[in-house]
Amino acid sequence: MLDVNGDGHLSREEFALLWRQFWISNDPAEPGNWLCGRIPAQAVSDG
């Protein structure tokens, strides 16, 4: 899921994209929001 091109490794470019998503995305489905693990369902529903 985090490995965008499926080669089994995170490139610098992939990691940079994920890191940006983690910090600026409001979309819980964005792969970058999985960097620190799954978001608890309660946290998503509470807003």
Secondary structure in CASP SS format (residue, H / E / C, confidence):
PFRMAT SS
TARGET T0000
AUTHOR 0000-0000-0000
METHOD secondary structure of the structure
MODEL  1
M C 1.00
L C 1.00
D C 1.00
V C 1.00
N C 1.00
G C 1.00
D C 1.00
G C 1.00
H C 1.00
L C 1.00
S C 1.00
R H 1.00
E H 1.00
E H 1.00
F H 1.00
A H 1.00
L H 1.00
L H 1.00
W H 1.00
R H 1.00
Q H 1.00
F H 1.00
W H 1.00
I H 1.00
S C 1.00
N C 1.00
D C 1.00
P C 1.00
A C 1.00
E C 1.00
P H 1.00
G H 1.00
N H 1.00
W H 1.00
L C 1.00
C C 1.00
G C 1.00
R C 1.00
I C 1.00
P C 1.00
A H 1.00
Q H 1.00
A H 1.00
V H 1.00
S H 1.00
D H 1.00
G C 1.00
END
